[in-house]
Amino acid sequence: PAARHLSGLLQGIRPQAKVLDLVDSVEGAVKWLRTFAAPDLIFMDIQLADGLSFEIFQEVPVEAPVVFTTAYDQYTLKAFKVNSVDYLLKPIDP
């Protein structure tokens, strides 16, 4: 639900932006990143269905800049050690 909410906010703010996919697991994200070309920007939650999103960076190169969206502020420093360009705390409102 939070990913769909964010997707809706993005479309409302920037209608020309294209949301390529919504992935809710580390495994799904790794498969997606291995299959498709790097997107321009990734919005990534930290707590995923099967682990923390930081595991993705250990499995596959992530070349796109990442905006982390999370309810947890304790991962801020760790986020900026990977491709993070921003760290947004939930709930996210326009």
URNOR-V334876 format. One record per residue. N is the residue number from 1. RES is the residue in one letter. SS is DSSP state (helix for helix, strand for strand, loop for the rest). OMEGA is omega in whole degrees, 0 to 359 (* if undefined). D_CENTER is the distance of its C-alpha to the mean C-alpha in whole Angstrom. Layout:
# URNOR-V334876
N;RES;SS;OMEGA;D_CENTER  N;RES;SS;OMEGA;D_CENTER
This chain:
# URNOR-V334876
1;P;loop;180;14  2;A;helix;179;11  3;A;helix;178;9  4;R;helix;178;12  5;H;helix;179;13  6;L;helix;178;11  7;S;helix;178;11  8;G;helix;177;15  9;L;helix;180;15  10;L;helix;180;13  11;Q;helix;178;16  12;G;helix;181;18  13;I;helix;185;18  14;R;loop;185;18  15;P;loop;181;19  16;Q;loop;178;19  17;A;loop;181;15  18;K;loop;175;14  19;V;loop;186;12  20;L;loop;183;12  21;D;loop;172;11  22;L;loop;183;9  23;V;loop;186;9  24;D;loop;182;9  25;S;loop;175;11  26;V;helix;181;11  27;E;helix;180;14  28;G;helix;180;12  29;A;helix;179;9  30;V;helix;178;12  31;K;helix;181;14  32;W;helix;183;12  33;L;helix;176;12  34;R;helix;186;15  35;T;helix;188;17  36;F;loop;176;15  37;A;loop;181;16  38;A;loop;176;13  39;P;loop;179;11  40;D;loop;184;12  41;L;strand;178;8  42;I;strand;168;5  43;F;strand;188;3  44;M;strand;172;1  45;D;strand;180;5  46;I;loop;181;8  47;Q;strand;179;10  48;L;strand;186;10  49;A;loop;185;13  50;D;loop;178;15  51;G;strand;178;14  52;L;strand;183;11  53;S;loop;179;8  54;F;helix;177;10  55;E;helix;179;13  56;I;helix;183;11  57;F;helix;177;12  58;Q;helix;185;15  59;E;helix;188;15  60;V;loop;175;14  61;P;loop;177;14  62;V;loop;185;11  63;E;loop;182;13  64;A;loop;173;10  65;P;strand;185;9  66;V;strand;169;6  67;V;strand;178;6  68;F;strand;177;5  69;T;strand;188;7  70;T;strand;174;9  71;A;loop;186;13  72;Y;loop;180;14  73;D;helix;184;15  74;Q;helix;181;17  75;Y;helix;186;14  76;T;helix;182;14  77;L;helix;179;16  78;K;helix;180;14  79;A;helix;183;11  80;F;loop;173;13  81;K;loop;174;15  82;V;loop;187;12  83;N;loop;185;11  84;S;strand;173;9  85;V;strand;176;11  86;D;strand;184;11  87;Y;strand;184;10  88;L;strand;177;11  89;L;strand;177;13  90;K;loop;2;13  91;P;loop;180;15  92;I;loop;179;14  93;D;loop;181;17  94;P;loop;*;18
